[in-house]
Amino acid sequence: MPDVLVRDVSKKTVEALKRRAKRQNRSLQQEVKTILERTAEGDLAERLAPLRRLRDRIRARRPDQSDSALMIREERER
């Protein structure tokens, strides 16, 4: 299996990754590998899917509710 070397990672980032790895009962190497694999596989879209479904359900219940992002975009375009 090929190796990947990432240089110049900030101390703050490395410490955050170490804490995250500890919470997941993984080594730092295992945690970074897991993050890279999930990101490369599009795991973000899968994790966001339930949130999008929730948003759609909320919108269906409250159709009178406006989208604040649209309001902000309109305000910026002025």
Contacts in CASP RR format, 6 or more apart in sequence:
PFRMAT RR
TARGET T0000
AUTHOR 0000-0000-0000
METHOD contacts of the structure
MODEL  1
MPDVLVRDVSKKTVEALKRRAKRQNRSLQQEVKTILERTAEGDLAERLAP
LRRLRDRIRARRPDQSDSALMIREERER
4 36 0 8 1.000
14 28 0 8 1.000
17 28 0 8 1.000
17 31 0 8 1.000
17 32 0 8 1.000
17 35 0 8 1.000
18 28 0 8 1.000
20 31 0 8 1.000
21 27 0 8 1.000
21 28 0 8 1.000
21 30 0 8 1.000
21 31 0 8 1.000
21 32 0 8 1.000
24 31 0 8 1.000
24 34 0 8 1.000
26 34 0 8 1.000
38 44 0 8 1.000
58 65 0 8 1.000
59 65 0 8 1.000
END
